[in-house]
Amino acid sequence: MLDRRMSASPVDPLHRVSGPDTAWTRVNIAEGIPGVSTPLNWSWWDDANDAMVLGAYCDIGVLPAVEIPPASAVDQRTSAIFYGRPALNVDVSRRMADLQPGTSGEALERHYFGAVRPDAPSHASVRRYPAIALKLPFLWRRIPGQLQALYDDCHAWWQQTVAAGPLDDEAAAKGILAEAYRRFCWVARPHSALALLAGALTQQVSRLAERAGHTELLLDALGGYDSVEFETIGDLLEVKQGQLPMAEFLRRRGYQGPQQGELSSVSWREDPTPVERLLESLDVHSVRGQEASLERSNKREAAEAKLCAALGPVDRASARWWFGQAARMLPQRETGKAALTLMIDAARFSLRALGQGHAARGLLEVPDDIFYLTLPEIHAGCEPSAVEQVPARRAQRAEYESLELPESWIGMVEPLPARSGVGGEPLMGLGVSPGVAEGRVRVVLDGSGQLEPGEILVCEATDPSYAGYFLVAAGVVTDIGGAMGHGSIVAREVGIPCVVNTRDASRRLRTGDWIRIDGTTGVIEVEPSGSGAEG
């Protein structure tokens, strides 16, 4: 294999070179940008990631202005790509955390790595506190409503754009692509800001739970909220019951689909087969509906009441305020993600048309070659010099798909050959939704398989296209994810145990295995007698 640590160009669309001391992690970002990216997909996300994260810190008051480092300044970027897989720069986030009240670079690194490097630089400062005090209250008040309004506007535009039918005009397709990217960035900045605020909110609730002496109630106190996910779930149930035509469901929710953070993937509106398979799994008599939502809400309210009862008067008043803010903030994380997904699918719609048109005129060999170009190359008109690179980029991506990267690392990552088998170490992860579940494993790798009621869903990561599985699963286990990731949030909303960040559960477990998961401790027990029952 070619050693790209020595040969990769700074403008390589799928691989960058890190300095020796920079810390990186795939936690969280791998949920949104799954698998090995195509060159076009990363060119969509690359600068947008820096703009959204740095813009959010600016809106909070941590940064005075937004300056996006050049792509070659890898160690200064908020994210970068290595062997086709995006990663977050922990050191940049550490520097931002050191400027914020109530947290620190050490606390952030402990969250990502589980430990703090003894030699990691930390420069805590209060110099941005005045700006934060001025900006934060206004942002805090307006951002949930702002994200809801952005989602509503993007959804209406997506419906109008996609409903227009196939595109045969290159200028119109490029116009839609540009508008989708503009709207994507328009949503991404407040979405990122809300994610930062939600993290701070969760940290405050955690501290209150510690003071109350009931840390076991933290996950209960953070769940049971309805969100845009439940709208999708409700629509699926209506389709299953014959109350909603499939065509109308796709008009509302067709922007979702397997690996929806990848531009080259196929959404439900393009191929509804995954929805049809999911509907086959749904038994309206056994799925969790409004009753489960109400039960989970009651459980959250009981946890809040118990925490308040164990606190003194001042802390009790603080807890009630934070609980009220959680009800405003936490559901809107999924609203922002849905708005971003809408714009990705609008871009996908225009790119399919551009690919077809360019292939018909002989500019591309096949329509999907367009996903092996970059946004600047497409806007430049698919020059021959760019098209000539497509075969090499396809081979490069195929090579990267045969490798694995660790969850986190320091310096330049060392890829490993993809593992296929079962390891001898205990299987466990991070418990993010309380409860214990026991049942047979169903490994789902692309969001398009069937799941029987009572089975435990095991996958690399979940996105909104997995929402229906939460109706029938006894529990969820993922390779990647954090406490505020998609699978964690939805599992708490539905009220099923969930263990994330296992690293390799989807490879070590097989469909048919019998397991027991603890959504509080993160422990996963595998029954040897059930191993490999269905291979």
LOROMI-973437 format. One record per residue (C-alpha): x, y, z; residue number from 1; residue in three letters. Coordinates in steps of 0.5 Angstrom, whole numbers. Example, Ala and Ser with C-alpha at 12.3 -4.5 7.8 and 13.67 -1.06 7.14 Angstrom:
[node [25 -9 16] 1 "Ala"];
[node [27 -2 14] 2 "Ser"];
***
This chain:
[node [0 0 0] 1 "Met"];
[node [3 7 -2] 2 "Leu"];
[node [5 11 4] 3 "Asp"];
[node [1 17 4] 4 "Arg"];
[node [4 20 10] 5 "Arg"];
[node [10 22 5] 6 "Met"];
[node [6 23 -1] 7 "Ser"];
[node [0 26 0] 8 "Ala"];
[node [-2 33 -3] 9 "Ser"];
[node [-5 38 2] 10 "Pro"];
[node [-10 38 -3] 11 "Val"];
[node [-12 31 -4] 12 "Asp"];
[node [-19 31 -3] 13 "Pro"];
[node [-19 24 2] 14 "Leu"];
[node [-13 25 6] 15 "His"];
[node [-9 30 10] 16 "Arg"];
[node [-3 30 14] 17 "Val"];
[node [-3 31 21] 18 "Ser"];
[node [3 34 25] 19 "Gly"];
[node [6 29 31] 20 "Pro"];
[node [2 32 37] 21 "Asp"];
[node [-5 34 35] 22 "Thr"];
[node [-10 30 38] 23 "Ala"];
[node [-16 27 33] 24 "Trp"];
[node [-23 23 35] 25 "Thr"];
[node [-28 20 30] 26 "Arg"];
[node [-33 20 36] 27 "Val"];
[node [-39 24 34] 28 "Asn"];
[node [-37 26 27] 29 "Ile"];
[node [-37 19 24] 30 "Ala"];
[node [-45 19 26] 31 "Glu"];
[node [-46 25 21] 32 "Gly"];
[node [-41 23 16] 33 "Ile"];
[node [-41 16 15] 34 "Pro"];
[node [-36 11 12] 35 "Gly"];
[node [-31 13 7] 36 "Val"];
[node [-33 19 4] 37 "Ser"];
[node [-33 21 -3] 38 "Thr"];
[node [-29 26 -6] 39 "Pro"];
[node [-35 31 -7] 40 "Leu"];
[node [-38 29 -1] 41 "Asn"];
[node [-32 31 3] 42 "Trp"];
[node [-31 38 -1] 43 "Ser"];
[node [-38 39 1] 44 "Trp"];
[node [-37 38 9] 45 "Trp"];
[node [-30 41 9] 46 "Asp"];
[node [-30 48 10] 47 "Asp"];
[node [-37 48 12] 48 "Ala"];
[node [-35 44 18] 49 "Asn"];
[node [-30 50 20] 50 "Asp"];
[node [-35 55 18] 51 "Ala"];
[node [-40 52 23] 52 "Met"];
[node [-36 50 29] 53 "Val"];
[node [-32 57 29] 54 "Leu"];
[node [-38 61 27] 55 "Gly"];
[node [-42 58 33] 56 "Ala"];
[node [-36 60 38] 57 "Tyr"];
[node [-36 67 35] 58 "Cys"];
[node [-44 67 36] 59 "Asp"];
[node [-43 65 43] 60 "Ile"];
[node [-38 70 44] 61 "Gly"];
[node [-32 65 45] 62 "Val"];
[node [-28 68 38] 63 "Leu"];
[node [-29 75 36] 64 "Pro"];
[node [-29 73 29] 65 "Ala"];
[node [-29 67 24] 66 "Val"];
[node [-23 66 20] 67 "Glu"];
[node [-22 59 17] 68 "Ile"];
[node [-15 56 16] 69 "Pro"];
[node [-13 54 9] 70 "Pro"];
[node [-14 47 8] 71 "Ala"];
[node [-6 46 8] 72 "Ser"];
[node [-6 48 15] 73 "Ala"];
[node [-9 41 18] 74 "Val"];
[node [-7 42 25] 75 "Asp"];
[node [-11 49 26] 76 "Gln"];
[node [-17 46 22] 77 "Arg"];
[node [-23 44 27] 78 "Thr"];
[node [-24 38 23] 79 "Ser"];
[node [-20 34 17] 80 "Ala"];
[node [-20 27 13] 81 "Ile"];
[node [-15 21 14] 82 "Phe"];
[node [-16 15 9] 83 "Tyr"];
[node [-23 18 7] 84 "Gly"];
[node [-25 18 14] 85 "Arg"];
[node [-27 25 18] 86 "Pro"];
[node [-24 27 25] 87 "Ala"];
[node [-25 32 29] 88 "Leu"];
[node [-19 36 32] 89 "Asn"];
[node [-19 36 40] 90 "Val"];
[node [-14 41 41] 91 "Asp"];
[node [-18 46 37] 92 "Val"];
[node [-24 44 41] 93 "Ser"];
[node [-19 44 48] 94 "Arg"];
[node [-17 52 46] 95 "Arg"];
[node [-24 54 45] 96 "Met"];
[node [-26 50 52] 97 "Ala"];
[node [-21 54 56] 98 "Asp"];
[node [-24 60 54] 99 "Leu"];
[node [-31 58 56] 100 "Gln"];
[node [-34 59 63] 101 "Pro"];
[node [-36 52 67] 102 "Gly"];
[node [-32 48 63] 103 "Thr"];
[node [-24 47 61] 104 "Ser"];
[node [-20 43 56] 105 "Gly"];
[node [-18 38 60] 106 "Glu"];
[node [-26 37 61] 107 "Ala"];
[node [-27 36 54] 108 "Leu"];
[node [-21 31 53] 109 "Glu"];
[node [-24 27 58] 110 "Arg"];
[node [-30 27 55] 111 "His"];
[node [-27 25 48] 112 "Tyr"];
[node [-21 20 50] 113 "Phe"];
[node [-23 18 57] 114 "Gly"];
[node [-17 21 60] 115 "Ala"];
[node [-13 27 59] 116 "Val"];
[node [-6 27 56] 117 "Arg"];
[node [-1 30 62] 118 "Pro"];
[node [3 34 57] 119 "Asp"];
[node [-3 37 53] 120 "Ala"];
[node [-3 45 53] 121 "Pro"];
[node [-8 48 57] 122 "Ser"];
[node [-9 56 57] 123 "His"];
[node [-15 57 61] 124 "Ala"];
[node [-17 65 61] 125 "Ser"];
[node [-23 69 63] 126 "Val"];
[node [-21 75 57] 127 "Arg"];
[node [-27 73 53] 128 "Arg"];
[node [-32 72 59] 129 "Tyr"];
[node [-35 80 58] 130 "Pro"];
[node [-37 78 50] 131 "Ala"];
[node [-40 71 52] 132 "Ile"];
[node [-44 75 58] 133 "Ala"];
[node [-46 80 52] 134 "Leu"];
[node [-48 75 47] 135 "Lys"];
[node [-50 68 50] 136 "Leu"];
[node [-57 70 53] 137 "Pro"];
[node [-59 73 47] 138 "Phe"];
[node [-57 67 43] 139 "Leu"];
[node [-60 62 49] 140 "Trp"];
[node [-67 65 48] 141 "Arg"];
[node [-67 65 40] 142 "Arg"];
[node [-64 59 38] 143 "Ile"];
[node [-69 54 39] 144 "Pro"];
[node [-74 58 35] 145 "Gly"];
[node [-69 60 30] 146 "Gln"];
[node [-68 52 28] 147 "Leu"];
[node [-75 51 28] 148 "Gln"];
[node [-76 56 23] 149 "Ala"];
[node [-70 54 19] 150 "Leu"];
[node [-73 47 19] 151 "Tyr"];
[node [-80 49 16] 152 "Asp"];
[node [-77 54 11] 153 "Asp"];
[node [-72 48 8] 154 "Cys"];
[node [-77 43 8] 155 "His"];
[node [-82 47 4] 156 "Ala"];
[node [-76 49 -1] 157 "Trp"];
[node [-74 42 -1] 158 "Trp"];
[node [-81 40 -3] 159 "Gln"];
[node [-82 45 -8] 160 "Gln"];
[node [-75 43 -11] 161 "Thr"];
[node [-76 36 -12] 162 "Val"];
[node [-83 36 -14] 163 "Ala"];
[node [-81 40 -20] 164 "Ala"];
[node [-79 33 -23] 165 "Gly"];
[node [-72 31 -26] 166 "Pro"];
[node [-68 37 -28] 167 "Leu"];
[node [-65 37 -36] 168 "Asp"];
[node [-62 44 -35] 169 "Asp"];
[node [-55 45 -33] 170 "Glu"];
[node [-56 52 -30] 171 "Ala"];
[node [-62 50 -26] 172 "Ala"];
[node [-58 44 -23] 173 "Ala"];
[node [-52 48 -21] 174 "Lys"];
[node [-57 54 -18] 175 "Gly"];
[node [-60 49 -14] 176 "Ile"];
[node [-53 46 -12] 177 "Leu"];
[node [-51 53 -10] 178 "Ala"];
[node [-57 54 -6] 179 "Glu"];
[node [-57 48 -3] 180 "Ala"];
[node [-50 49 0] 181 "Tyr"];
[node [-52 56 2] 182 "Arg"];
[node [-58 54 6] 183 "Arg"];
[node [-54 48 9] 184 "Phe"];
[node [-49 53 12] 185 "Cys"];
[node [-54 58 14] 186 "Trp"];
[node [-57 52 18] 187 "Val"];
[node [-50 49 20] 188 "Ala"];
[node [-48 55 24] 189 "Arg"];
[node [-54 55 29] 190 "Pro"];
[node [-54 48 29] 191 "His"];
[node [-47 47 32] 192 "Ser"];
[node [-48 53 37] 193 "Ala"];
[node [-54 49 40] 194 "Leu"];
[node [-50 43 40] 195 "Ala"];
[node [-45 47 44] 196 "Leu"];
[node [-50 50 49] 197 "Leu"];
[node [-54 43 50] 198 "Ala"];
[node [-47 40 52] 199 "Gly"];
[node [-46 46 57] 200 "Ala"];
[node [-53 44 59] 201 "Leu"];
[node [-52 37 60] 202 "Thr"];
[node [-46 38 64] 203 "Gln"];
[node [-50 43 69] 204 "Gln"];
[node [-55 37 70] 205 "Val"];
[node [-50 32 71] 206 "Ser"];
[node [-47 37 77] 207 "Arg"];
[node [-54 38 80] 208 "Leu"];
[node [-55 30 80] 209 "Ala"];
[node [-48 29 83] 210 "Glu"];
[node [-50 34 88] 211 "Arg"];
[node [-57 31 89] 212 "Ala"];
[node [-53 24 90] 213 "Gly"];
[node [-57 21 85] 214 "His"];
[node [-52 20 79] 215 "Thr"];
[node [-56 14 76] 216 "Glu"];
[node [-62 19 75] 217 "Leu"];
[node [-58 23 70] 218 "Leu"];
[node [-60 19 63] 219 "Leu"];
[node [-67 19 66] 220 "Asp"];
[node [-67 26 67] 221 "Ala"];
[node [-65 28 60] 222 "Leu"];
[node [-70 23 56] 223 "Gly"];
[node [-77 23 54] 224 "Gly"];
[node [-78 29 49] 225 "Tyr"];
[node [-81 29 43] 226 "Asp"];
[node [-78 31 37] 227 "Ser"];
[node [-78 31 29] 228 "Val"];
[node [-76 24 30] 229 "Glu"];
[node [-83 22 33] 230 "Phe"];
[node [-86 26 27] 231 "Glu"];
[node [-82 21 22] 232 "Thr"];
[node [-84 15 27] 233 "Ile"];
[node [-92 17 27] 234 "Gly"];
[node [-92 18 19] 235 "Asp"];
[node [-89 11 19] 236 "Leu"];
[node [-94 8 23] 237 "Leu"];
[node [-100 11 19] 238 "Glu"];
[node [-97 8 13] 239 "Val"];
[node [-97 1 16] 240 "Lys"];
[node [-104 2 18] 241 "Gln"];
[node [-106 5 11] 242 "Gly"];
[node [-108 12 14] 243 "Gln"];
[node [-102 15 10] 244 "Leu"];
[node [-100 14 2] 245 "Pro"];
[node [-93 12 1] 246 "Met"];
[node [-93 17 -4] 247 "Ala"];
[node [-95 22 1] 248 "Glu"];
[node [-90 19 6] 249 "Phe"];
[node [-84 20 1] 250 "Leu"];
[node [-86 27 0] 251 "Arg"];
[node [-86 29 7] 252 "Arg"];
[node [-80 24 9] 253 "Arg"];
[node [-76 22 3] 254 "Gly"];
[node [-70 26 4] 255 "Tyr"];
[node [-68 21 9] 256 "Gln"];
[node [-65 14 7] 257 "Gly"];
[node [-59 10 9] 258 "Pro"];
[node [-52 14 10] 259 "Gln"];
[node [-56 20 9] 260 "Gln"];
[node [-49 24 11] 261 "Gly"];
[node [-46 22 4] 262 "Glu"];
[node [-48 26 -2] 263 "Leu"];
[node [-47 19 -7] 264 "Ser"];
[node [-52 15 -2] 265 "Ser"];
[node [-59 14 -5] 266 "Val"];
[node [-65 17 -1] 267 "Ser"];
[node [-72 14 0] 268 "Trp"];
[node [-75 19 -5] 269 "Arg"];
[node [-70 15 -10] 270 "Glu"];
[node [-71 8 -8] 271 "Asp"];
[node [-77 7 -2] 272 "Pro"];
[node [-74 -1 -2] 273 "Thr"];
[node [-71 1 5] 274 "Pro"];
[node [-78 4 8] 275 "Val"];
[node [-82 -2 5] 276 "Glu"];
[node [-77 -7 9] 277 "Arg"];
[node [-78 -3 15] 278 "Leu"];
[node [-86 -3 14] 279 "Leu"];
[node [-85 -11 14] 280 "Glu"];
[node [-82 -11 21] 281 "Ser"];
[node [-87 -6 24] 282 "Leu"];
[node [-93 -10 28] 283 "Asp"];
[node [-98 -4 30] 284 "Val"];
[node [-100 -9 36] 285 "His"];
[node [-93 -9 39] 286 "Ser"];
[node [-89 -3 37] 287 "Val"];
[node [-88 3 42] 288 "Arg"];
[node [-93 9 40] 289 "Gly"];
[node [-96 14 44] 290 "Gln"];
[node [-96 10 50] 291 "Glu"];
[node [-89 9 50] 292 "Ala"];
[node [-87 16 49] 293 "Ser"];
[node [-92 18 55] 294 "Leu"];
[node [-89 13 60] 295 "Glu"];
[node [-82 16 58] 296 "Arg"];
[node [-84 23 59] 297 "Ser"];
[node [-87 21 66] 298 "Asn"];
[node [-80 17 68] 299 "Lys"];
[node [-77 24 66] 300 "Arg"];
[node [-81 28 70] 301 "Glu"];
[node [-81 23 76] 302 "Ala"];
[node [-73 23 76] 303 "Ala"];
[node [-73 31 76] 304 "Glu"];
[node [-78 31 82] 305 "Ala"];
[node [-73 26 86] 306 "Lys"];
[node [-67 30 84] 307 "Leu"];
[node [-71 37 86] 308 "Cys"];
[node [-73 34 93] 309 "Ala"];
[node [-66 32 94] 310 "Ala"];
[node [-63 39 93] 311 "Leu"];
[node [-63 45 98] 312 "Gly"];
[node [-67 51 96] 313 "Pro"];
[node [-62 54 92] 314 "Val"];
[node [-60 48 88] 315 "Asp"];
[node [-67 46 87] 316 "Arg"];
[node [-69 53 84] 317 "Ala"];
[node [-63 52 79] 318 "Ser"];
[node [-65 45 77] 319 "Ala"];
[node [-72 47 75] 320 "Arg"];
[node [-69 52 71] 321 "Trp"];
[node [-64 48 67] 322 "Trp"];
[node [-70 42 67] 323 "Phe"];
[node [-74 47 63] 324 "Gly"];
[node [-69 49 59] 325 "Gln"];
[node [-67 42 57] 326 "Ala"];
[node [-74 42 54] 327 "Ala"];
[node [-73 48 50] 328 "Arg"];
[node [-66 46 47] 329 "Met"];
[node [-65 38 47] 330 "Leu"];
[node [-71 36 42] 331 "Pro"];
[node [-68 42 37] 332 "Gln"];
[node [-62 38 36] 333 "Arg"];
[node [-65 33 32] 334 "Glu"];
[node [-69 39 28] 335 "Thr"];
[node [-62 42 26] 336 "Gly"];
[node [-60 35 23] 337 "Lys"];
[node [-66 34 19] 338 "Ala"];
[node [-65 41 16] 339 "Ala"];
[node [-58 39 14] 340 "Leu"];
[node [-61 33 11] 341 "Thr"];
[node [-66 36 7] 342 "Leu"];
[node [-61 41 4] 343 "Met"];
[node [-56 35 3] 344 "Ile"];
[node [-62 31 -1] 345 "Asp"];
[node [-63 37 -5] 346 "Ala"];
[node [-56 37 -7] 347 "Ala"];
[node [-56 30 -9] 348 "Arg"];
[node [-62 32 -13] 349 "Phe"];
[node [-58 37 -17] 350 "Ser"];
[node [-52 32 -17] 351 "Leu"];
[node [-56 26 -20] 352 "Arg"];
[node [-58 31 -26] 353 "Ala"];
[node [-51 34 -27] 354 "Leu"];
[node [-48 27 -27] 355 "Gly"];
[node [-53 25 -32] 356 "Gln"];
[node [-52 31 -37] 357 "Gly"];
[node [-45 30 -37] 358 "His"];
[node [-45 23 -38] 359 "Ala"];
[node [-49 24 -44] 360 "Ala"];
[node [-45 29 -47] 361 "Arg"];
[node [-39 25 -46] 362 "Gly"];
[node [-36 29 -40] 363 "Leu"];
[node [-36 23 -35] 364 "Leu"];
[node [-36 16 -37] 365 "Glu"];
[node [-42 14 -32] 366 "Val"];
[node [-46 19 -28] 367 "Pro"];
[node [-44 17 -21] 368 "Asp"];
[node [-37 19 -23] 369 "Asp"];
[node [-39 26 -21] 370 "Ile"];
[node [-38 24 -14] 371 "Phe"];
[node [-31 23 -15] 372 "Tyr"];
[node [-30 30 -17] 373 "Leu"];
[node [-30 36 -12] 374 "Thr"];
[node [-35 42 -12] 375 "Leu"];
[node [-30 47 -15] 376 "Pro"];
[node [-29 42 -20] 377 "Glu"];
[node [-36 42 -22] 378 "Ile"];
[node [-37 49 -22] 379 "His"];
[node [-31 50 -26] 380 "Ala"];
[node [-35 45 -31] 381 "Gly"];
[node [-32 39 -31] 382 "Cys"];
[node [-25 40 -34] 383 "Glu"];
[node [-21 34 -37] 384 "Pro"];
[node [-16 35 -32] 385 "Ser"];
[node [-21 34 -27] 386 "Ala"];
[node [-24 28 -30] 387 "Val"];
[node [-18 24 -31] 388 "Glu"];
[node [-17 24 -24] 389 "Gln"];
[node [-23 20 -23] 390 "Val"];
[node [-21 13 -24] 391 "Pro"];
[node [-15 14 -19] 392 "Ala"];
[node [-20 17 -14] 393 "Arg"];
[node [-24 11 -15] 394 "Arg"];
[node [-18 6 -13] 395 "Ala"];
[node [-16 11 -7] 396 "Gln"];
[node [-23 10 -4] 397 "Arg"];
[node [-23 3 -5] 398 "Ala"];
[node [-17 2 -2] 399 "Glu"];
[node [-19 6 4] 400 "Tyr"];
[node [-25 2 5] 401 "Glu"];
[node [-21 -4 6] 402 "Ser"];
[node [-17 0 12] 403 "Leu"];
[node [-20 1 19] 404 "Glu"];
[node [-18 7 23] 405 "Leu"];
[node [-18 8 31] 406 "Pro"];
[node [-23 12 35] 407 "Glu"];
[node [-18 17 37] 408 "Ser"];
[node [-11 18 36] 409 "Trp"];
[node [-5 23 37] 410 "Ile"];
[node [-1 25 31] 411 "Gly"];
[node [-1 22 24] 412 "Met"];
[node [-6 16 25] 413 "Val"];
[node [-4 9 23] 414 "Glu"];
[node [-9 5 19] 415 "Pro"];
[node [-10 -2 20] 416 "Leu"];
[node [-13 -8 15] 417 "Pro"];
[node [-20 -9 17] 418 "Ala"];
[node [-22 -14 22] 419 "Arg"];
[node [-27 -19 20] 420 "Ser"];
[node [-28 -23 26] 421 "Gly"];
[node [-29 -24 34] 422 "Val"];
[node [-24 -21 39] 423 "Gly"];
[node [-22 -24 46] 424 "Gly"];
[node [-23 -18 50] 425 "Glu"];
[node [-30 -16 53] 426 "Pro"];
[node [-35 -12 49] 427 "Leu"];
[node [-37 -6 52] 428 "Met"];
[node [-39 1 51] 429 "Gly"];
[node [-42 7 54] 430 "Leu"];
[node [-49 7 57] 431 "Gly"];
[node [-53 13 54] 432 "Val"];
[node [-60 10 55] 433 "Ser"];
[node [-62 7 62] 434 "Pro"];
[node [-65 0 63] 435 "Gly"];
[node [-63 -8 61] 436 "Val"];
[node [-65 -11 55] 437 "Ala"];
[node [-64 -19 53] 438 "Glu"];
[node [-65 -21 46] 439 "Gly"];
[node [-63 -24 39] 440 "Arg"];
[node [-58 -19 35] 441 "Val"];
[node [-60 -16 29] 442 "Arg"];
[node [-54 -13 25] 443 "Val"];
[node [-56 -8 20] 444 "Val"];
[node [-50 -4 16] 445 "Leu"];
[node [-54 0 12] 446 "Asp"];
[node [-61 2 15] 447 "Gly"];
[node [-65 -2 10] 448 "Ser"];
[node [-65 -9 13] 449 "Gly"];
[node [-71 -12 17] 450 "Gln"];
[node [-72 -12 25] 451 "Leu"];
[node [-76 -17 28] 452 "Glu"];
[node [-80 -14 35] 453 "Pro"];
[node [-76 -16 41] 454 "Gly"];
[node [-69 -16 37] 455 "Glu"];
[node [-63 -12 39] 456 "Ile"];
[node [-61 -7 34] 457 "Leu"];
[node [-53 -7 33] 458 "Val"];
[node [-50 -3 27] 459 "Cys"];
[node [-44 2 26] 460 "Glu"];
[node [-48 8 28] 461 "Ala"];
[node [-55 11 27] 462 "Thr"];
[node [-58 17 23] 463 "Asp"];
[node [-66 19 22] 464 "Pro"];
[node [-67 13 17] 465 "Ser"];
[node [-66 8 23] 466 "Tyr"];
[node [-72 12 27] 467 "Ala"];
[node [-77 6 25] 468 "Gly"];
[node [-72 1 28] 469 "Tyr"];
[node [-73 4 35] 470 "Phe"];
[node [-80 2 35] 471 "Leu"];
[node [-79 -5 35] 472 "Val"];
[node [-72 -6 38] 473 "Ala"];
[node [-71 -8 45] 474 "Ala"];
[node [-65 -5 45] 475 "Gly"];
[node [-59 -1 41] 476 "Val"];
[node [-52 -2 41] 477 "Val"];
[node [-47 2 36] 478 "Thr"];
[node [-40 2 34] 479 "Asp"];
[node [-39 10 34] 480 "Ile"];
[node [-43 15 38] 481 "Gly"];
[node [-43 19 45] 482 "Gly"];
[node [-48 21 50] 483 "Ala"];
[node [-51 27 46] 484 "Met"];
[node [-51 23 39] 485 "Gly"];
[node [-57 21 35] 486 "His"];
[node [-58 14 37] 487 "Gly"];
[node [-57 16 45] 488 "Ser"];
[node [-62 21 44] 489 "Ile"];
[node [-68 17 40] 490 "Val"];
[node [-67 11 45] 491 "Ala"];
[node [-68 16 51] 492 "Arg"];
[node [-74 19 48] 493 "Glu"];
[node [-77 12 46] 494 "Val"];
[node [-75 9 53] 495 "Gly"];
[node [-70 3 51] 496 "Ile"];
[node [-63 1 53] 497 "Pro"];
[node [-58 4 49] 498 "Cys"];
[node [-50 2 49] 499 "Val"];
[node [-46 6 44] 500 "Val"];
[node [-38 7 43] 501 "Asn"];
[node [-37 0 43] 502 "Thr"];
[node [-32 1 37] 503 "Arg"];
[node [-33 -6 34] 504 "Asp"];
[node [-40 -9 36] 505 "Ala"];
[node [-42 -9 29] 506 "Ser"];
[node [-36 -14 27] 507 "Arg"];
[node [-36 -18 33] 508 "Arg"];
[node [-43 -20 34] 509 "Leu"];
[node [-47 -23 29] 510 "Arg"];
[node [-55 -24 27] 511 "Thr"];
[node [-58 -29 32] 512 "Gly"];
[node [-53 -28 37] 513 "Asp"];
[node [-56 -28 44] 514 "Trp"];
[node [-54 -22 48] 515 "Ile"];
[node [-56 -18 55] 516 "Arg"];
[node [-54 -10 55] 517 "Ile"];
[node [-54 -5 60] 518 "Asp"];
[node [-56 2 58] 519 "Gly"];
[node [-53 5 64] 520 "Thr"];
[node [-46 1 65] 521 "Thr"];
[node [-45 0 58] 522 "Gly"];
[node [-44 -8 59] 523 "Val"];
[node [-45 -13 54] 524 "Ile"];
[node [-46 -20 56] 525 "Glu"];
[node [-46 -25 50] 526 "Val"];
[node [-49 -32 51] 527 "Glu"];
[node [-44 -37 48] 528 "Pro"];
[node [-50 -42 46] 529 "Ser"];
[node [-53 -36 41] 530 "Gly"];
[node [-46 -34 38] 531 "Ser"];
[node [-47 -35 30] 532 "Gly"];
[node [-54 -38 30] 533 "Ala"];
[node [-55 -34 23] 534 "Glu"];
[node [-48 -32 21] 535 "Gly"];
***
